[in-house]
Amino acid sequence: MPTCGEVLVEILENYGIDTLFGIPGVHTVELYRGLENTRIRHVTPRHEQAAGFMADGYARATGKIAACFIISGPGMTNIATAMGQALADSIPMLVISSVNRTYELGLGEGRLHEMTGQRNLITGVARFSHTLFRPDELPKVLARAFATFTSERPGPVHIEIPIDVITAPAGHLDQRAFELPSAPGPSAQAIDASARLLKAAERPVIVIGGGAINAATELVKLAEKSGAPVVNTVNAKGVLPYSHPLAVGGSASCPAVRDELKSADLVLAIGTEVGETDYDFFFEGQLQINGKLIRIDIDAAQLTRNVRSDMAICSDARYALQALNQALSNQIWETPASRASNGAARAKQLRDQLQATRDADYENFFAAIREALPEVIIVGDSTQPTYYAWLHYETEKPRRYFHSASGFGTLGYAIPAAIGAKLAAPDCPVVGLIGDGAAQFTIGELASAVDAKAAVIFLIWNNNGYGEIKRFMADGNIPQIGVDIYTPDFVGLGKAFGCHAARANNLDQLKSELVTAAGQARPTVIEVMQDKFAAGCPAL
């Protein structure tokens, strides 16, 4: 009779899981027994943290969910950081782990990988964590996980299975996927009230976060109906194409944008936390909104955080915007031409103000990437050009730029997350943009990329240490301790791992190496030295 572990992978396949990241261990090998009977692709990272980052990048690039198989104990402590990043940015991933046998739990007898309470550790970085004590509950618990991904604020879900439950008979289980609930829609009263506020507003602004990423069509319609400039956070880059006349780009942390939000008579915030990393990057203090505020979020609790709203709509962003557009049409209201042109003029003025703060060196750096790779997906880490991109890099499509510098703010993210993105979107060029310090967190994942035949371009920005932290310490008159670290030969390392590798010393070389890398069937490492591309740090 099939075991619980064998039935598990069959059910995962029925829910559409096609990629699994994991490192087999003595406590998880039975999860692998039935894997070859499915179409699920298995990718082996070199560290469990990277497994989580790969699943994160996989989901961000396409919206598809990946799963991770993780051993008990150290495997779970390793992946916890990646789960924290995914939780902060509402990125779905399914983490299946082993745990000690049911009759060994909590005894403290020094078993292999034993923890006092593994779930207690993980609960803080997961939407929920569940211990499966009987195979019979497996279909229901998996259904709950996928319902969380599709109908609630998404994030990591953790299911731990004791070793003796993994091997228990489970052939009697129904392996069909549950019919999953749809995401919540808005109340008619809230939509009608919001439509009236939009109609009455003379200086509206729309701000969008990652929660609006699947509502691009509806957002364009609403922006054009309301004549409102649109400001996006990092996770919403490209939801409104930057070429659209109402697109502001930039960041809500930029002084010009904060001033606009302060002077607006109505702010419509869609799928955004209005949190510090997107709205107060420069630590200027609490965001001020003096006009009316309408918030739309799938998470009811989020609607009460950070800023007080005048109208709080708990709904999936796409459903809410569909309803708002319909309400405005039903009320036989058309945007006055003067208001539409005024909105475009305000957006242009903001873009011009932001343009004036841009740094030519970094602009040229990103222009070279875009010229060489027009359809590029950039996956960023915490490094100087990523901080610049946070504020000034714009896209025409969603899911073409994301990073770990906001939210949880992890280091080492870009290498594995770019691998995940490439596996999810193999037809798009993918660049993992990472600093030399952060790269050393997960440099071993170059081997994972070679194994997986993921032709990612790893672009390593080298300033010989933790350059951004060193500058921060210098600005604060703090002794610069611990930031001048040994820097390896990344070109040599890339070649040793089986990658194509090169060093670019100017923009022409960079574009040439990027074009060459795009034609490779294997990963590429391109090292760029900061002093060759940027005379100094940009005035952010």
C-alpha positions in Angstrom: 0.0 0.0 0.0 1.3 3.5 -0.8 2.7 5.4 2.2 1.8 8.9 3.3 5.0 10.2 1.7 4.1 8.6 -1.7 0.5 9.9 -1.6 1.7 13.4 -0.6 3.6 14.0 -3.9 0.6 12.7 -5.9 -1.7 15.3 -4.2 0.9 18.0 -4.7 0.9 17.3 -8.4 -2.9 17.4 -8.4 -2.7 21.0 -7.0 -0.4 22.0 -9.8 3.0 21.8 -8.0 5.6 21.2 -10.8 8.8 22.2 -9.0 10.2 21.1 -5.7 13.3 22.4 -3.9 15.0 20.1 -1.3 18.1 18.4 0.0 17.3 14.7 0.9 18.2 13.7 4.4 17.8 10.6 6.5 14.5 12.0 7.9 13.0 12.9 4.5 14.1 10.2 2.2 10.7 8.5 2.4 9.2 11.7 1.0 11.1 10.9 -2.2 10.0 7.3 -2.7 7.1 8.2 -5.0 8.6 11.4 -6.6 9.8 9.7 -9.8 6.2 8.6 -10.5 5.1 12.3 -10.9 6.0 15.1 -13.3 7.4 17.2 -10.5 10.9 18.5 -11.1 13.3 18.3 -8.2 16.0 20.9 -7.7 18.8 20.4 -5.1 20.1 23.5 -3.5 23.3 23.5 -1.4 21.6 25.0 1.6 18.0 25.0 2.9 17.9 28.8 3.1 18.5 28.7 -0.7 15.7 26.3 -1.1 13.3 28.9 0.4 14.8 31.7 -1.7 14.4 29.6 -4.8 10.8 29.0 -4.1 10.4 32.7 -3.4 11.9 33.7 -6.7 9.9 31.1 -8.5 6.6 32.5 -7.1 7.6 36.2 -7.7 8.5 35.6 -11.4 5.3 34.0 -12.4 2.9 33.7 -9.5 3.2 29.9 -9.4 3.7 28.1 -6.2 6.7 25.8 -5.5 7.2 23.4 -2.6 10.3 22.6 -0.4 11.2 19.3 1.3 13.2 20.1 4.4 14.8 17.9 7.0 13.9 18.4 10.7 16.0 20.5 13.0 18.8 22.3 11.2 17.0 22.2 7.9 14.1 24.2 9.4 16.4 26.7 11.2 18.2 27.2 7.9 15.0 27.9 5.8 13.4 30.1 8.5 15.2 33.2 7.1 13.9 32.6 3.6 10.4 32.1 5.1 10.7 35.4 6.9 11.5 37.2 3.7 8.5 35.5 1.9 6.2 36.3 4.8 7.2 40.0 4.9 6.5 40.3 1.1 3.4 38.0 1.0 5.0 35.4 -1.2 3.5 31.9 -1.2 5.5 28.8 -0.7 4.8 25.4 0.7 7.4 24.0 3.1 7.0 20.3 4.0 9.4 19.1 6.7 10.0 15.9 8.7 10.0 15.9 12.5 10.9 13.2 15.0 8.6 10.2 15.5 5.3 10.9 17.2 6.3 8.9 20.3 9.6 10.8 20.6 8.3 14.3 20.4 9.0 16.5 23.4 11.0 13.9 25.3 14.4 15.7 25.1 16.3 12.4 24.7 18.9 13.8 22.3 17.4 12.3 19.1 18.9 13.3 15.7 17.7 16.8 14.8 15.6 17.0 17.9 14.1 20.3 18.9 11.9 21.2 21.9 9.3 22.5 19.6 10.0 22.8 15.9 6.6 24.4 15.1 7.2 27.0 17.8 10.3 28.2 15.9 8.5 28.3 12.6 5.1 29.8 13.6 6.6 33.3 13.5 7.6 33.1 9.9 4.6 31.2 8.4 1.0 31.9 7.7 0.4 28.7 9.7 2.4 25.7 10.8 0.7 22.3 11.3 1.9 18.9 12.6 0.3 16.0 10.8 -0.3 13.2 13.3 -2.3 10.9 11.0 -2.2 10.4 7.2 -6.0 10.8 7.2 -5.7 14.5 7.8 -3.2 15.1 4.9 -5.8 16.0 2.2 -7.5 18.5 4.5 -4.3 20.1 5.7 -3.0 20.5 2.1 -6.4 22.0 1.1 -6.1 24.5 3.9 -2.6 25.4 2.7 -3.7 26.0 -0.9 -6.8 27.9 0.2 -4.4 30.2 2.1 -2.4 30.8 -1.1 -5.5 31.5 -3.3 -8.0 33.3 -1.0 -6.0 35.0 1.8 -3.0 37.1 2.1 -0.4 34.6 0.8 2.9 33.6 2.5 4.8 30.5 3.5 2.9 27.5 4.9 4.7 24.8 6.9 3.5 21.3 7.4 5.7 18.9 9.5 5.2 15.2 9.3 6.7 12.8 11.9 8.9 10.1 10.4 6.5 7.3 11.4 3.6 9.1 9.8 5.5 9.6 6.5 5.8 5.8 6.2 2.3 5.0 7.5 -0.1 3.4 5.0 -2.2 6.0 3.1 -3.5 4.3 -0.1 -7.0 4.8 1.1 -6.8 8.6 0.9 -8.6 10.6 -1.7 -5.9 12.2 -3.7 -8.0 14.7 -5.6 -7.4 18.4 -5.1 -10.1 20.2 -3.1 -12.2 22.9 -4.8 -10.6 26.0 -3.4 -12.4 29.1 -2.3 -12.1 32.3 -4.3 -10.5 35.4 -2.8 -12.9 37.7 -1.0 -14.7 40.5 -2.8 -15.7 43.9 -1.5 -19.0 45.0 0.1 -21.3 46.9 -2.2 -21.7 49.7 0.4 -18.0 50.3 0.7 -17.6 50.3 -3.1 -20.5 52.8 -3.6 -19.1 55.1 -0.9 -15.6 54.9 -2.4 -16.9 55.7 -5.8 -18.5 58.8 -4.5 -15.3 59.9 -2.8 -13.4 59.3 -6.1 -15.9 61.4 -8.0 -15.7 64.2 -5.6 -11.9 64.3 -5.4 -10.1 67.0 -7.3 -6.5 65.9 -6.5 -6.6 62.1 -6.1 -3.5 59.8 -6.0 -3.4 56.0 -6.2 -0.6 54.1 -4.5 -0.2 50.4 -5.2 1.7 47.5 -3.6 2.4 43.9 -4.3 -1.2 43.0 -3.5 -2.2 44.7 -6.8 0.1 42.7 -9.0 -2.7 40.6 -10.5 -5.0 43.6 -11.1 -3.1 45.5 -13.8 -6.0 45.7 -16.3 -8.4 47.0 -13.7 -5.9 49.4 -12.3 -5.3 51.1 -15.7 -9.0 51.5 -16.1 -9.5 53.0 -12.7 -6.5 55.4 -13.0 -7.8 56.7 -16.3 -11.4 57.0 -15.0 -10.2 58.9 -11.9 -7.4 60.9 -13.6 -5.2 59.9 -10.6 -1.4 59.7 -10.8 -0.2 56.2 -9.7 2.7 55.6 -7.3 4.0 52.1 -6.9 6.1 50.2 -4.3 8.9 47.9 -5.3 6.7 44.8 -5.5 4.3 46.7 -7.8 6.8 47.9 -10.4 5.3 47.6 -13.8 1.7 47.0 -12.7 1.0 50.3 -14.4 3.6 50.5 -17.3 6.0 53.4 -16.7 5.3 54.7 -20.2 1.7 55.4 -19.1 1.1 59.1 -18.7 -0.3 58.6 -15.2 2.6 56.5 -14.0 4.9 58.2 -11.4 7.4 55.5 -10.7 10.0 56.3 -8.1 9.1 55.5 -4.6 6.7 56.8 -1.9 9.8 57.5 0.2 11.0 60.2 -2.2 10.3 63.7 -0.8 8.4 64.8 -3.9 6.0 61.9 -3.7 5.5 62.2 0.0 4.6 65.9 -0.5 2.1 64.9 -3.2 0.5 62.3 -0.9 0.3 65.0 1.8 -1.4 67.5 -0.5 -3.8 65.0 -2.2 -7.5 65.3 -1.2 -7.9 61.6 -1.7 -5.4 58.7 -1.6 -6.5 55.3 -2.7 -4.0 52.7 -1.4 -4.3 49.2 -3.0 -2.6 46.1 -1.7 0.1 48.0 0.2 1.2 47.9 3.9 2.1 51.6 3.8 5.2 50.3 5.7 8.5 51.8 6.6 10.7 50.2 3.9 8.5 51.5 1.1 7.3 54.8 2.5 10.1 55.9 4.8 13.3 54.7 3.2 15.1 57.8 4.4 13.7 57.7 8.0 11.9 61.0 7.6 9.1 60.0 10.0 5.4 59.1 9.7 3.8 59.5 6.3 1.3 62.3 6.4 -2.0 62.0 4.5 -4.2 65.0 5.1 -7.0 64.1 2.7 -9.3 61.1 2.7 -7.8 57.6 2.6 -9.3 54.5 1.0 -7.5 51.3 1.7 -8.0 48.0 -0.2 -6.3 44.9 1.2 -7.0 41.2 1.3 -5.8 41.1 4.9 -8.4 42.7 7.3 -5.7 43.2 10.0 -3.5 45.1 7.7 -6.2 47.7 7.1 -5.7 48.9 10.7 -1.9 49.2 10.6 0.4 52.2 9.9 -2.2 54.7 8.8 -5.8 55.4 9.7 -8.2 55.0 6.7 -11.5 56.7 6.1 -12.7 53.7 4.1 -11.3 50.2 4.7 -12.2 47.5 2.1 -11.2 43.9 2.8 -11.0 42.4 -0.7 -8.8 41.0 -3.3 -7.5 43.9 -5.3 -8.7 42.8 -8.7 -12.3 42.2 -7.4 -12.4 45.6 -5.7 -11.1 47.5 -8.7 -13.6 45.7 -11.0 -16.4 46.8 -8.7 -15.1 50.3 -8.4 -14.9 50.6 -12.2 -18.4 49.3 -12.5 -19.7 51.6 -9.8 -18.2 54.6 -11.6 -19.8 53.5 -14.9 -23.2 52.8 -13.3 -23.2 56.3 -11.8 -23.0 57.7 -15.4 -19.9 59.6 -14.6 -17.1 60.4 -16.9 -13.8 61.9 -16.0 -13.7 65.5 -17.0 -11.1 66.1 -19.7 -9.5 68.8 -17.6 -9.2 66.5 -14.6 -7.6 63.7 -16.8 -5.1 66.2 -18.3 -4.4 67.6 -14.8 -3.6 64.1 -13.5 -1.2 63.5 -16.4 0.4 66.9 -15.7 0.8 66.1 -12.0 2.4 62.7 -12.9 4.8 64.3 -15.3 5.8 67.0 -12.8 6.5 64.2 -10.2 8.5 62.2 -12.8 10.5 65.3 -13.7 11.3 66.0 -10.0 12.4 62.4 -9.5 14.4 62.5 -12.7 16.4 65.5 -11.3 17.6 63.3 -8.4 18.9 60.5 -10.6 22.5 59.6 -10.8 24.0 59.3 -14.3 26.4 56.5 -13.5 23.7 54.2 -12.1 21.2 55.2 -14.9 23.8 54.2 -17.5 24.5 50.9 -15.6 20.8 49.9 -15.7 20.4 51.2 -19.3 23.1 48.9 -20.4 21.4 45.9 -18.8 18.1 46.9 -20.4 19.7 47.5 -23.8 21.4 44.1 -23.8 18.4 42.3 -22.4 15.1 44.1 -23.2 12.9 41.5 -21.5 15.1 41.0 -18.4 13.9 40.0 -15.0 16.2 41.6 -12.4 16.4 39.9 -8.9 18.2 42.2 -6.5 19.9 41.8 -3.1 21.0 44.4 -0.6 23.6 46.2 -2.6 24.1 49.8 -3.8 22.7 49.6 -7.3 19.7 47.7 -5.9 19.0 50.6 -3.5 19.2 52.9 -6.5 16.8 50.7 -8.5 14.5 50.7 -5.5 13.9 54.4 -6.2 14.5 54.8 -9.9 14.4 51.6 -12.0 11.1 51.3 -13.8 9.5 48.5 -15.8 6.8 48.1 -18.4 5.5 44.8 -17.0 4.9 43.4 -13.5 7.2 40.7 -12.0 10.2 42.0 -13.9 12.0 43.5 -10.9 12.0 42.4 -7.2 14.6 42.3 -4.4 15.1 41.4 -0.8 16.3 44.8 0.4 12.8 45.8 1.6 10.6 43.8 3.9 12.7 41.4 5.9 15.9 42.6 4.2 17.9 39.4 3.9 21.3 39.1 2.4 22.3 36.3 0.0 18.8 36.3 -1.6 19.6 37.2 -5.2 21.6 34.1 -6.3 19.1 31.4 -5.3 16.0 33.6 -6.0 17.3 34.3 -9.5 17.6 30.5 -10.0 14.0 30.1 -9.0 12.9 32.9 -11.3 14.7 31.4 -14.2 13.2 27.9 -13.6 9.8 29.5 -13.5 10.3 31.8 -16.5 12.9 30.0 -18.7 12.2 32.1 -21.8 13.2 35.4 -20.0 16.7 36.5 -19.3 17.2 36.6 -15.6 19.9 38.7 -13.8 20.7 38.2 -10.2 22.2 41.5 -9.0 24.2 41.1 -5.8 27.1 42.6 -3.9 30.3 40.9 -3.2 29.5 40.7 0.5 26.0 39.3 0.1 27.2 36.9 -2.7 29.4 35.1 -0.1 26.3 34.1 1.8 25.0 31.8 -1.0 27.9 31.5 -3.5 27.6 27.7 -3.3 24.3 27.9 -5.2 26.2 28.5 -8.4 26.6 24.8 -8.4 22.8 24.4 -8.0 22.3 26.6 -11.1 24.7 24.4 -13.1 23.0 21.3 -11.9 19.5 22.7 -12.8 20.8 24.0 -16.2 19.4 27.4 -15.1 21.2 29.9 -17.4 21.0 32.8 -14.9 23.3 35.8 -15.2 24.8 36.5 -11.8 26.0 40.2 -11.8 28.3 40.7 -8.9 28.8 44.4 -7.9 32.1 44.4 -6.1 33.2 47.2 -3.8 35.5 44.9 -1.7 33.4 44.5 1.4 30.2 45.7 2.9 30.5 49.0 1.2 27.0 50.4 2.0 27.3 49.6 5.7 30.8 51.1 5.7 29.4 54.3 4.3 26.6 54.3 6.8 29.1 53.9 9.6 31.3 56.7 8.3 28.3 59.1 8.0 27.4 58.3 11.6 31.0 58.8 12.8 31.1 55.1 13.9 34.4 53.2 13.7 34.3 51.1 10.5 34.8 47.7 12.1 33.9 44.4 10.4 33.1 45.8 7.0 36.5 45.4 5.1 36.3 41.7 4.4 38.4 39.5 2.2 37.0 39.4 -1.3 37.6 36.3 -3.5 38.2 36.1 -7.2 34.6 35.8 -8.4 35.6 35.1 -12.0 37.8 32.3 -10.8 35.0 31.0 -8.5 32.5 31.1 -11.3 34.7 29.0 -13.5 35.4 26.6 -10.7 31.7 26.0 -10.2 31.2 25.3 -13.9 29.8 28.7 -15.0 30.8 30.9 -17.8 32.6 33.8 -16.1 34.0 37.2 -17.1 34.8 40.7 -15.7 33.4 43.8 -17.2 35.4 47.1 -16.8 33.1 49.5 -18.7 29.6 49.8 -20.1 30.5 48.5 -23.5 32.1 45.4 -22.0 29.1 44.9 -19.7 26.6 45.0 -22.6 28.8 42.6 -24.6 29.1 40.2 -21.7 25.4 40.3 -21.1 24.7 39.5 -24.7 27.2 36.6 -24.6 25.7 35.3 -21.4 22.2 35.4 -22.9 23.4 32.9 -25.5 24.8 30.5 -23.0 23.2 27.2 -22.0 24.8 27.5 -18.5 24.9 30.1 -15.8 27.2 33.1 -16.2 29.1 35.2 -13.5 29.9 38.8 -14.5 31.9 40.7 -12.0 31.8 44.5 -12.1 34.0 46.7 -9.9 32.1 49.7 -8.4 34.9 52.1 -9.0 34.7 51.3 -12.7 31.0 52.1 -13.0 30.2 54.7 -10.3 32.5 57.5 -9.2 30.7 57.7 -5.9 27.5 56.6 -4.3 24.4 58.3 -5.7 22.7 61.0 -3.8 19.7 58.9 -2.8 
